[in-house]
C-alpha cells in the first residue's frame, strides 16, 4: 500500500502507516520545522512544501508513486 500524505505535520499518519507496513511516497507540508522531521524519517519520499501547487504531474514526475498500485491519501487538514 502506498501513502500520499497531505498537510503532513510531523508525520503522525505516516508513522502509523509505517507500522502497518505501508510506504509513504509523498508528503506535503508548509511548516519548515515539520519538513525537516519528515525528510529525516522518510528520506525516500518526495516532499512538497505547498498544497496550492501540488498536482498529479508533480507527483508522477518527482515521486515513486505507482498509479496502478493501491494508494491511500491521508491528511491532517488544518
PyMOL Python script that loads the backbone (N, CA, C, O; Angstrom):
from pymol import cmd

cmd.read_pdbstr("""\
ATOM      1  N   UNK A   1       0.851  -1.177   0.000  1.00  0.00           N
ATOM      2  CA  UNK A   1       0.000   0.000   0.000  1.00  0.00           C
ATOM      3  C   UNK A   1       0.893   1.236   0.000  1.00  0.00           C
ATOM      4  O   UNK A   1       1.885   1.296   0.727  1.00  0.00           O
ATOM      5  N   UNK A   2       0.539   2.207  -0.809  1.00  0.00           N
ATOM      6  CA  UNK A   2       1.256   3.476  -0.875  1.00  0.00           C
ATOM      7  C   UNK A   2       0.467   4.544  -0.135  1.00  0.00           C
ATOM      8  O   UNK A   2      -0.760   4.488  -0.054  1.00  0.00           O
ATOM      9  N   UNK A   3       1.197   5.525   0.407  1.00  0.00           N
ATOM     10  CA  UNK A   3       0.548   6.608   1.135  1.00  0.00           C
ATOM     11  C   UNK A   3       0.972   7.944   0.534  1.00  0.00           C
ATOM     12  O   UNK A   3       2.161   8.200   0.342  1.00  0.00           O
ATOM     13  N   UNK A   4      -0.011   8.791   0.239  1.00  0.00           N
ATOM     14  CA  UNK A   4       0.219  10.184  -0.128  1.00  0.00           C
ATOM     15  C   UNK A   4      -0.305  10.986   1.058  1.00  0.00           C
ATOM     16  O   UNK A   4      -1.492  10.938   1.380  1.00  0.00           O
ATOM     17  N   UNK A   5       0.591  11.721   1.698  1.00  0.00           N
ATOM     18  CA  UNK A   5       0.268  12.418   2.942  1.00  0.00           C
ATOM     19  C   UNK A   5       0.199  13.922   2.701  1.00  0.00           C
ATOM     20  O   UNK A   5       1.192  14.542   2.322  1.00  0.00           O
ATOM     21  N   UNK A   6      -0.975  14.504   2.923  1.00  0.00           N
ATOM     22  CA  UNK A   6      -1.173  15.936   2.727  1.00  0.00           C
ATOM     23  C   UNK A   6      -1.346  16.604   4.083  1.00  0.00           C
ATOM     24  O   UNK A   6      -1.888  16.003   5.011  1.00  0.00           O
ATOM     25  N   UNK A   7      -0.890  17.841   4.199  1.00  0.00           N
ATOM     26  CA  UNK A   7      -0.923  18.547   5.489  1.00  0.00           C
ATOM     27  C   UNK A   7      -0.286  17.631   6.538  1.00  0.00           C
ATOM     28  O   UNK A   7      -0.879  17.357   7.582  1.00  0.00           O
ATOM     29  N   UNK A   8       0.919  17.168   6.244  1.00  0.00           N
ATOM     30  CA  UNK A   8       1.555  16.061   6.952  1.00  0.00           C
ATOM     31  C   UNK A   8       1.965  16.333   8.386  1.00  0.00           C
ATOM     32  O   UNK A   8       2.089  15.400   9.180  1.00  0.00           O
ATOM     33  N   UNK A   9       2.180  17.595   8.731  1.00  0.00           N
ATOM     34  CA  UNK A   9       2.656  17.886  10.082  1.00  0.00           C
ATOM     35  C   UNK A   9       3.993  17.198  10.313  1.00  0.00           C
ATOM     36  O   UNK A   9       4.874  17.246   9.455  1.00  0.00           O
ATOM     37  N   UNK A  10       4.147  16.557  11.472  1.00  0.00           N
ATOM     38  CA  UNK A  10       5.406  15.848  11.739  1.00  0.00           C
ATOM     39  C   UNK A  10       5.305  14.367  11.392  1.00  0.00           C
ATOM     40  O   UNK A  10       6.186  13.586  11.751  1.00  0.00           O
ATOM     41  N   UNK A  11       4.246  13.977  10.702  1.00  0.00           N
ATOM     42  CA  UNK A  11       4.162  12.622  10.173  1.00  0.00           C
ATOM     43  C   UNK A  11       3.421  11.608  11.019  1.00  0.00           C
ATOM     44  O   UNK A  11       3.764  10.426  10.993  1.00  0.00           O
ATOM     45  N   UNK A  12       2.429  12.026  11.759  1.00  0.00           N
ATOM     46  CA  UNK A  12       1.653  11.085  12.573  1.00  0.00           C
ATOM     47  C   UNK A  12       0.999   9.983  11.752  1.00  0.00           C
ATOM     48  O   UNK A  12       1.105   8.805  12.095  1.00  0.00           O
ATOM     49  N   UNK A  13       0.326  10.357  10.674  1.00  0.00           N
ATOM     50  CA  UNK A  13      -0.289   9.353   9.807  1.00  0.00           C
ATOM     51  C   UNK A  13       0.781   8.485   9.141  1.00  0.00           C
ATOM     52  O   UNK A  13       0.583   7.287   8.935  1.00  0.00           O
ATOM     53  N   UNK A  14       1.905   9.097   8.812  1.00  0.00           N
ATOM     54  CA  UNK A  14       2.982   8.373   8.138  1.00  0.00           C
ATOM     55  C   UNK A  14       3.613   7.338   9.068  1.00  0.00           C
ATOM     56  O   UNK A  14       3.959   6.238   8.639  1.00  0.00           O
ATOM     57  N   UNK A  15       3.759   7.694  10.331  1.00  0.00           N
ATOM     58  CA  UNK A  15       4.293   6.752  11.311  1.00  0.00           C
ATOM     59  C   UNK A  15       3.352   5.557  11.464  1.00  0.00           C
ATOM     60  O   UNK A  15       3.795   4.409  11.465  1.00  0.00           O
ATOM     61  N   UNK A  16       2.061   5.829  11.594  1.00  0.00           N
ATOM     62  CA  UNK A  16       1.083   4.741  11.692  1.00  0.00           C
ATOM     63  C   UNK A  16       1.109   3.879  10.427  1.00  0.00           C
ATOM     64  O   UNK A  16       0.981   2.657  10.504  1.00  0.00           O
ATOM     65  N   UNK A  17       1.271   4.504   9.287  1.00  0.00           N
ATOM     66  CA  UNK A  17       1.353   3.762   8.027  1.00  0.00           C
ATOM     67  C   UNK A  17       2.571   2.853   8.011  1.00  0.00           C
ATOM     68  O   UNK A  17       2.490   1.710   7.562  1.00  0.00           O
ATOM     69  N   UNK A  18       3.693   3.351   8.496  1.00  0.00           N
ATOM     70  CA  UNK A  18       4.906   2.528   8.599  1.00  0.00           C
ATOM     71  C   UNK A  18       4.652   1.298   9.462  1.00  0.00           C
ATOM     72  O   UNK A  18       5.069   0.192   9.118  1.00  0.00           O
ATOM     73  N   UNK A  19       3.973   1.494  10.576  1.00  0.00           N
ATOM     74  CA  UNK A  19       3.681   0.377  11.484  1.00  0.00           C
ATOM     75  C   UNK A  19       2.845  -0.699  10.800  1.00  0.00           C
ATOM     76  O   UNK A  19       2.928  -1.876  11.151  1.00  0.00           O
ATOM     77  N   UNK A  20       2.040  -0.292   9.822  1.00  0.00           N
ATOM     78  CA  UNK A  20       1.208  -1.251   9.096  1.00  0.00           C
ATOM     79  C   UNK A  20       1.929  -1.828   7.878  1.00  0.00           C
ATOM     80  O   UNK A  20       1.374  -2.659   7.159  1.00  0.00           O
ATOM     81  N   UNK A  21       3.160  -1.387   7.651  1.00  0.00           N
ATOM     82  CA  UNK A  21       3.922  -1.887   6.515  1.00  0.00           C
ATOM     83  C   UNK A  21       3.653  -1.152   5.217  1.00  0.00           C
ATOM     84  O   UNK A  21       4.040  -1.621   4.147  1.00  0.00           O
ATOM     85  N   UNK A  22       2.991  -0.001   5.298  1.00  0.00           N
ATOM     86  CA  UNK A  22       2.718   0.793   4.111  1.00  0.00           C
ATOM     87  C   UNK A  22       3.881   1.737   3.846  1.00  0.00           C
ATOM     88  O   UNK A  22       4.665   2.026   4.749  1.00  0.00           O
ATOM     89  N   UNK A  23       3.997   2.220   2.611  1.00  0.00           N
ATOM     90  CA  UNK A  23       5.117   3.071   2.210  1.00  0.00           C
ATOM     91  C   UNK A  23       4.631   4.486   1.881  1.00  0.00           C
ATOM     92  O   UNK A  23       3.801   4.677   0.992  1.00  0.00           O
ATOM     93  N   UNK A  24       5.157   5.465   2.607  1.00  0.00           N
ATOM     94  CA  UNK A  24       4.845   6.863   2.307  1.00  0.00           C
ATOM     95  C   UNK A  24       5.674   7.285   1.099  1.00  0.00           C
ATOM     96  O   UNK A  24       6.903   7.229   1.135  1.00  0.00           O
ATOM     97  N   UNK A  25       5.002   7.707   0.029  1.00  0.00           N
ATOM     98  CA  UNK A  25       5.697   8.087  -1.194  1.00  0.00           C
ATOM     99  C   UNK A  25       5.692   9.592  -1.433  1.00  0.00           C
ATOM    100  O   UNK A  25       6.539  10.105  -2.163  1.00  0.00           O
ATOM    101  N   UNK A  26       4.745  10.302  -0.825  1.00  0.00           N
ATOM    102  CA  UNK A  26       4.643  11.759  -0.982  1.00  0.00           C
ATOM    103  C   UNK A  26       4.203  12.367   0.345  1.00  0.00           C
ATOM    104  O   UNK A  26       3.300  11.856   1.006  1.00  0.00           O
ATOM    105  N   UNK A  27       4.855  13.469   0.726  1.00  0.00           N
ATOM    106  CA  UNK A  27       4.362  14.284   1.838  1.00  0.00           C
ATOM    107  C   UNK A  27       4.214  15.710   1.334  1.00  0.00           C
ATOM    108  O   UNK A  27       4.896  16.124   0.397  1.00  0.00           O
ATOM    109  N   UNK A  28       3.323  16.450   1.959  1.00  0.00           N
ATOM    110  CA  UNK A  28       3.149  17.859   1.616  1.00  0.00           C
ATOM    111  C   UNK A  28       2.914  18.633   2.910  1.00  0.00           C
ATOM    112  O   UNK A  28       1.903  18.443   3.585  1.00  0.00           O
ATOM    113  N   UNK A  29       3.851  19.496   3.242  1.00  0.00           N
ATOM    114  CA  UNK A  29       3.793  20.263   4.486  1.00  0.00           C
ATOM    115  C   UNK A  29       4.480  21.605   4.278  1.00  0.00           C
ATOM    116  O   UNK A  29       5.561  21.665   3.693  1.00  0.00           O
ATOM    117  N   UNK A  30       3.861  22.682   4.755  1.00  0.00           N
ATOM    118  CA  UNK A  30       4.396  24.026   4.558  1.00  0.00           C
ATOM    119  C   UNK A  30       5.322  24.479   5.689  1.00  0.00           C
ATOM    120  O   UNK A  30       6.182  25.331   5.469  1.00  0.00           O
ATOM    121  N   UNK A  31       5.163  23.930   6.883  1.00  0.00           N
ATOM    122  CA  UNK A  31       5.952  24.357   8.039  1.00  0.00           C
ATOM    123  C   UNK A  31       7.399  23.852   7.933  1.00  0.00           C
ATOM    124  O   UNK A  31       7.617  22.648   7.796  1.00  0.00           O
ATOM    125  N   UNK A  32       8.393  24.757   7.995  1.00  0.00           N
ATOM    126  CA  UNK A  32       9.793  24.364   7.818  1.00  0.00           C
ATOM    127  C   UNK A  32      10.297  23.345   8.847  1.00  0.00           C
ATOM    128  O   UNK A  32      11.040  22.432   8.487  1.00  0.00           O
ATOM    129  N   UNK A  33       9.907  23.484  10.114  1.00  0.00           N
ATOM    130  CA  UNK A  33      10.346  22.509  11.113  1.00  0.00           C
ATOM    131  C   UNK A  33       9.778  21.126  10.806  1.00  0.00           C
ATOM    132  O   UNK A  33      10.493  20.126  10.865  1.00  0.00           O
ATOM    133  N   UNK A  34       8.496  21.078  10.480  1.00  0.00           N
ATOM    134  CA  UNK A  34       7.863  19.799  10.151  1.00  0.00           C
ATOM    135  C   UNK A  34       8.507  19.174   8.910  1.00  0.00           C
ATOM    136  O   UNK A  34       8.665  17.955   8.840  1.00  0.00           O
ATOM    137  N   UNK A  35       8.876  20.000   7.938  1.00  0.00           N
ATOM    138  CA  UNK A  35       9.548  19.494   6.741  1.00  0.00           C
ATOM    139  C   UNK A  35      10.848  18.785   7.101  1.00  0.00           C
ATOM    140  O   UNK A  35      11.167  17.742   6.529  1.00  0.00           O
ATOM    141  N   UNK A  36      11.598  19.346   8.045  1.00  0.00           N
ATOM    142  CA  UNK A  36      12.854  18.717   8.478  1.00  0.00           C
ATOM    143  C   UNK A  36      12.595  17.354   9.100  1.00  0.00           C
ATOM    144  O   UNK A  36      13.320  16.396   8.832  1.00  0.00           O
ATOM    145  N   UNK A  37      11.565  17.268   9.927  1.00  0.00           N
ATOM    146  CA  UNK A  37      11.217  15.994  10.570  1.00  0.00           C
ATOM    147  C   UNK A  37      10.833  14.962   9.503  1.00  0.00           C
ATOM    148  O   UNK A  37      11.301  13.824   9.536  1.00  0.00           O
ATOM    149  N   UNK A  38       9.989  15.365   8.571  1.00  0.00           N
ATOM    150  CA  UNK A  38       9.553  14.451   7.516  1.00  0.00           C
ATOM    151  C   UNK A  38      10.729  13.966   6.676  1.00  0.00           C
ATOM    152  O   UNK A  38      10.820  12.777   6.369  1.00  0.00           O
ATOM    153  N   UNK A  39      11.620  14.862   6.304  1.00  0.00           N
ATOM    154  CA  UNK A  39      12.781  14.487   5.491  1.00  0.00           C
ATOM    155  C   UNK A  39      13.716  13.554   6.248  1.00  0.00           C
ATOM    156  O   UNK A  39      14.363  12.694   5.650  1.00  0.00           O
ATOM    157  N   UNK A  40      13.785  13.726   7.560  1.00  0.00           N
ATOM    158  CA  UNK A  40      14.640  12.861   8.372  1.00  0.00           C
ATOM    159  C   UNK A  40      14.099  11.433   8.432  1.00  0.00           C
ATOM    160  O   UNK A  40      14.840  10.474   8.221  1.00  0.00           O
ATOM    161  N   UNK A  41      12.801  11.298   8.723  1.00  0.00           N
ATOM    162  CA  UNK A  41      12.212   9.979   8.920  1.00  0.00           C
ATOM    163  C   UNK A  41      11.766   9.290   7.632  1.00  0.00           C
ATOM    164  O   UNK A  41      11.666   8.064   7.595  1.00  0.00           O
ATOM    165  N   UNK A  42      11.498  10.053   6.580  1.00  0.00           N
ATOM    166  CA  UNK A  42      11.085   9.477   5.295  1.00  0.00           C
ATOM    167  C   UNK A  42      11.958  10.050   4.177  1.00  0.00           C
ATOM    168  O   UNK A  42      11.472  10.794   3.325  1.00  0.00           O
ATOM    169  N   UNK A  43      13.242   9.703   4.184  1.00  0.00           N
ATOM    170  CA  UNK A  43      14.165  10.294   3.196  1.00  0.00           C
ATOM    171  C   UNK A  43      13.893   9.865   1.755  1.00  0.00           C
ATOM    172  O   UNK A  43      14.325  10.545   0.824  1.00  0.00           O
ATOM    173  N   UNK A  44      13.196   8.768   1.556  1.00  0.00           N
ATOM    174  CA  UNK A  44      12.939   8.282   0.198  1.00  0.00           C
ATOM    175  C   UNK A  44      11.628   8.783  -0.395  1.00  0.00           C
ATOM    176  O   UNK A  44      11.328   8.511  -1.558  1.00  0.00           O
ATOM    177  N   UNK A  45      10.851   9.508   0.393  1.00  0.00           N
ATOM    178  CA  UNK A  45       9.592  10.067  -0.104  1.00  0.00           C
ATOM    179  C   UNK A  45       9.871  11.397  -0.807  1.00  0.00           C
ATOM    180  O   UNK A  45      10.883  12.052  -0.557  1.00  0.00           O
ATOM    181  N   UNK A  46       8.963  11.771  -1.679  1.00  0.00           N
ATOM    182  CA  UNK A  46       9.036  13.104  -2.285  1.00  0.00           C
ATOM    183  C   UNK A  46       8.349  14.071  -1.322  1.00  0.00           C
ATOM    184  O   UNK A  46       7.222  13.825  -0.892  1.00  0.00           O
ATOM    185  N   UNK A  47       9.023  15.168  -0.983  1.00  0.00           N
ATOM    186  CA  UNK A  47       8.488  16.148  -0.040  1.00  0.00           C
ATOM    187  C   UNK A  47       8.171  17.442  -0.772  1.00  0.00           C
ATOM    188  O   UNK A  47       9.052  18.094  -1.333  1.00  0.00           O
ATOM    189  N   UNK A  48       6.914  17.791  -0.754  1.00  0.00           N
ATOM    190  CA  UNK A  48       6.462  19.029  -1.396  1.00  0.00           C
ATOM    191  C   UNK A  48       6.101  20.017  -0.301  1.00  0.00           C
ATOM    192  O   UNK A  48       5.679  19.616   0.783  1.00  0.00           O
ATOM    193  N   UNK A  49       6.264  21.311  -0.577  1.00  0.00           N
ATOM    194  CA  UNK A  49       6.086  22.289   0.504  1.00  0.00           C
ATOM    195  C   UNK A  49       4.834  23.154   0.426  1.00  0.00           C
ATOM    196  O   UNK A  49       4.603  23.957   1.329  1.00  0.00           O
ATOM    197  N   UNK A  50       4.021  23.022  -0.611  1.00  0.00           N
ATOM    198  CA  UNK A  50       2.846  23.893  -0.697  1.00  0.00           C
ATOM    199  C   UNK A  50       1.704  23.191  -1.424  1.00  0.00           C
ATOM    200  O   UNK A  50       1.802  22.907  -2.617  1.00  0.00           O
ATOM    201  N   UNK A  51       0.646  22.918  -0.716  1.00  0.00           N
ATOM    202  CA  UNK A  51      -0.501  22.203  -1.283  1.00  0.00           C
ATOM    203  C   UNK A  51      -1.124  22.966  -2.453  1.00  0.00           C
ATOM    204  O   UNK A  51      -1.750  22.364  -3.325  1.00  0.00           O
ATOM    205  N   UNK A  52      -0.954  24.283  -2.470  1.00  0.00           N
ATOM    206  CA  UNK A  52      -1.576  25.095  -3.518  1.00  0.00           C
ATOM    207  C   UNK A  52      -0.990  24.824  -4.901  1.00  0.00           C
ATOM    208  O   UNK A  52      -1.634  25.118  -5.908  1.00  0.00           O
ATOM    209  N   UNK A  53       0.219  24.269  -4.967  1.00  0.00           N
ATOM    210  CA  UNK A  53       0.779  23.980  -6.287  1.00  0.00           C
ATOM    211  C   UNK A  53       1.217  22.525  -6.442  1.00  0.00           C
ATOM    212  O   UNK A  53       2.044  22.212  -7.299  1.00  0.00           O
ATOM    213  N   UNK A  54       0.669  21.643  -5.622  1.00  0.00           N
ATOM    214  CA  UNK A  54       0.906  20.210  -5.793  1.00  0.00           C
ATOM    215  C   UNK A  54      -0.133  19.668  -6.759  1.00  0.00           C
ATOM    216  O   UNK A  54      -1.329  19.900  -6.582  1.00  0.00           O
ATOM    217  N   UNK A  55       0.311  18.953  -7.770  1.00  0.00           N
ATOM    218  CA  UNK A  55      -0.623  18.396  -8.746  1.00  0.00           C
ATOM    219  C   UNK A  55      -0.162  17.012  -9.181  1.00  0.00           C
ATOM    220  O   UNK A  55       0.928  16.572  -8.813  1.00  0.00           O
ATOM    221  N   UNK A  56      -0.974  16.342  -9.947  1.00  0.00           N
ATOM    222  CA  UNK A  56      -0.692  14.969 -10.353  1.00  0.00           C
ATOM    223  C   UNK A  56       0.577  14.872 -11.198  1.00  0.00           C
ATOM    224  O   UNK A  56       1.307  13.886 -11.106  1.00  0.00           O
ATOM    225  N   UNK A  57       0.839  15.870 -12.007  1.00  0.00           N
ATOM    226  CA  UNK A  57       2.048  15.858 -12.826  1.00  0.00           C
ATOM    227  C   UNK A  57       3.301  15.896 -11.951  1.00  0.00           C
ATOM    228  O   UNK A  57       4.273  15.190 -12.221  1.00  0.00           O
ATOM    229  N   UNK A  58       3.275  16.713 -10.913  1.00  0.00           N
ATOM    230  CA  UNK A  58       4.405  16.793  -9.996  1.00  0.00           C
ATOM    231  C   UNK A  58       4.589  15.471  -9.269  1.00  0.00           C
ATOM    232  O   UNK A  58       5.709  14.973  -9.148  1.00  0.00           O
ATOM    233  N   UNK A  59       3.507  14.912  -8.792  1.00  0.00           N
ATOM    234  CA  UNK A  59       3.598  13.641  -8.065  1.00  0.00           C
ATOM    235  C   UNK A  59       4.157  12.540  -8.952  1.00  0.00           C
ATOM    236  O   UNK A  59       5.037  11.793  -8.524  1.00  0.00           O
ATOM    237  N   UNK A  60       3.667  12.427 -10.168  1.00  0.00           N
ATOM    238  CA  UNK A  60       4.127  11.346 -11.042  1.00  0.00           C
ATOM    239  C   UNK A  60       5.559  11.543 -11.512  1.00  0.00           C
ATOM    240  O   UNK A  60       6.270  10.566 -11.745  1.00  0.00           O
ATOM    241  N   UNK A  61       5.991  12.778 -11.655  1.00  0.00           N
ATOM    242  CA  UNK A  61       7.350  13.004 -12.164  1.00  0.00           C
ATOM    243  C   UNK A  61       8.420  13.023 -11.073  1.00  0.00           C
ATOM    244  O   UNK A  61       9.582  12.733 -11.357  1.00  0.00           O
ATOM    245  N   UNK A  62       8.059  13.357  -9.835  1.00  0.00           N
ATOM    246  CA  UNK A  62       9.076  13.532  -8.798  1.00  0.00           C
ATOM    247  C   UNK A  62       9.038  12.484  -7.693  1.00  0.00           C
ATOM    248  O   UNK A  62       9.921  12.476  -6.836  1.00  0.00           O
ATOM    249  N   UNK A  63       8.055  11.609  -7.686  1.00  0.00           N
ATOM    250  CA  UNK A  63       7.969  10.619  -6.615  1.00  0.00           C
ATOM    251  C   UNK A  63       8.024   9.210  -7.200  1.00  0.00           C
ATOM    252  O   UNK A  63       8.076   9.018  -8.415  1.00  0.00           O
ATOM    253  N   UNK A  64       8.010   8.246  -6.306  1.00  0.00           N
ATOM    254  CA  UNK A  64       7.986   6.843  -6.729  1.00  0.00           C
ATOM    255  C   UNK A  64       6.566   6.297  -6.758  1.00  0.00           C
ATOM    256  O   UNK A  64       6.375   5.085  -6.856  1.00  0.00           O
ATOM    257  N   UNK A  65       5.572   7.167  -6.675  1.00  0.00           N
ATOM    258  CA  UNK A  65       4.173   6.748  -6.674  1.00  0.00           C
ATOM    259  C   UNK A  65       3.845   5.955  -7.931  1.00  0.00           C
ATOM    260  O   UNK A  65       4.182   6.364  -9.042  1.00  0.00           O
ATOM    261  N   UNK A  66       3.191   4.828  -7.745  1.00  0.00           N
ATOM    262  CA  UNK A  66       2.758   3.986  -8.855  1.00  0.00           C
ATOM    263  C   UNK A  66       1.238   4.113  -8.973  1.00  0.00           C
ATOM    264  O   UNK A  66       0.521   3.643  -8.089  1.00  0.00           O
ATOM    265  N   UNK A  67       0.733   4.729 -10.027  1.00  0.00           N
ATOM    266  CA  UNK A  67      -0.713   4.937 -10.148  1.00  0.00           C
ATOM    267  C   UNK A  67      -1.509   3.637 -10.289  1.00  0.00           C
ATOM    268  O   UNK A  67      -2.731   3.646 -10.145  1.00  0.00           O
ATOM    269  N   UNK A  68      -0.840   2.539 -10.564  1.00  0.00           N
ATOM    270  CA  UNK A  68      -1.539   1.266 -10.708  1.00  0.00           C
ATOM    271  C   UNK A  68      -1.631   0.502  -9.393  1.00  0.00           C
ATOM    272  O   UNK A  68      -2.367  -0.480  -9.302  1.00  0.00           O
ATOM    273  N   UNK A  69      -0.900   0.935  -8.380  1.00  0.00           N
ATOM    274  CA  UNK A  69      -0.908   0.256  -7.075  1.00  0.00           C
ATOM    275  C   UNK A  69      -1.910   0.932  -6.144  1.00  0.00           C
ATOM    276  O   UNK A  69      -2.267   2.096  -6.329  1.00  0.00           O
ATOM    277  N   UNK A  70      -2.350   0.189  -5.154  1.00  0.00           N
ATOM    278  CA  UNK A  70      -3.296   0.730  -4.178  1.00  0.00           C
ATOM    279  C   UNK A  70      -2.664   1.901  -3.441  1.00  0.00           C
ATOM    280  O   UNK A  70      -1.508   1.834  -3.021  1.00  0.00           O
ATOM    281  N   UNK A  71      -3.436   2.977  -3.287  1.00  0.00           N
ATOM    282  CA  UNK A  71      -2.935   4.196  -2.660  1.00  0.00           C
ATOM    283  C   UNK A  71      -3.961   4.722  -1.666  1.00  0.00           C
ATOM    284  O   UNK A  71      -5.164   4.736  -1.928  1.00  0.00           O
ATOM    285  N   UNK A  72      -3.445   5.158  -0.512  1.00  0.00           N
ATOM    286  CA  UNK A  72      -4.286   5.811   0.485  1.00  0.00           C
ATOM    287  C   UNK A  72      -3.814   7.255   0.567  1.00  0.00           C
ATOM    288  O   UNK A  72      -2.617   7.522   0.677  1.00  0.00           O
ATOM    289  N   UNK A  73      -4.768   8.189   0.514  1.00  0.00           N
ATOM    290  CA  UNK A  73      -4.451   9.600   0.684  1.00  0.00           C
ATOM    291  C   UNK A  73      -4.917   9.986   2.092  1.00  0.00           C
ATOM    292  O   UNK A  73      -6.090   9.840   2.436  1.00  0.00           O
ATOM    293  N   UNK A  74      -3.971  10.482   2.897  1.00  0.00           N
ATOM    294  CA  UNK A  74      -4.293  10.899   4.264  1.00  0.00           C
ATOM    295  C   UNK A  74      -4.011  12.384   4.403  1.00  0.00           C
ATOM    296  O   UNK A  74      -3.226  12.950   3.642  1.00  0.00           O
ATOM    297  N   UNK A  75      -4.654  13.012   5.378  1.00  0.00           N
ATOM    298  CA  UNK A  75      -4.419  14.433   5.569  1.00  0.00           C
ATOM    299  C   UNK A  75      -4.810  14.891   6.944  1.00  0.00           C
ATOM    300  O   UNK A  75      -5.863  14.529   7.468  1.00  0.00           O
ATOM    301  N   UNK A  76      -3.945  15.695   7.521  1.00  0.00           N
ATOM    302  CA  UNK A  76      -4.233  16.341   8.802  1.00  0.00           C
ATOM    303  C   UNK A  76      -4.649  17.758   8.521  1.00  0.00           C
ATOM    304  O   UNK A  76      -3.918  18.698   8.834  1.00  0.00           O
ATOM    305  N   UNK A  77      -5.815  17.925   7.936  1.00  0.00           N
ATOM    306  CA  UNK A  77      -6.247  19.236   7.478  1.00  0.00           C
ATOM    307  C   UNK A  77      -6.303  20.237   8.618  1.00  0.00           C
ATOM    308  O   UNK A  77      -6.777  19.928   9.711  1.00  0.00           O
ATOM    309  N   UNK A  78      -5.805  21.461   8.346  1.00  0.00           N
ATOM    310  CA  UNK A  78      -5.728  22.484   9.405  1.00  0.00           C
ATOM    311  C   UNK A  78      -7.100  22.962   9.852  1.00  0.00           C
ATOM    312  O   UNK A  78      -7.200  23.817  10.732  1.00  0.00           O
TER     313      UNK A  78
END
""", "prot")
cmd.dss("prot")
cmd.show_as("cartoon", "prot")
cmd.util.cbc("prot")
cmd.orient("prot")
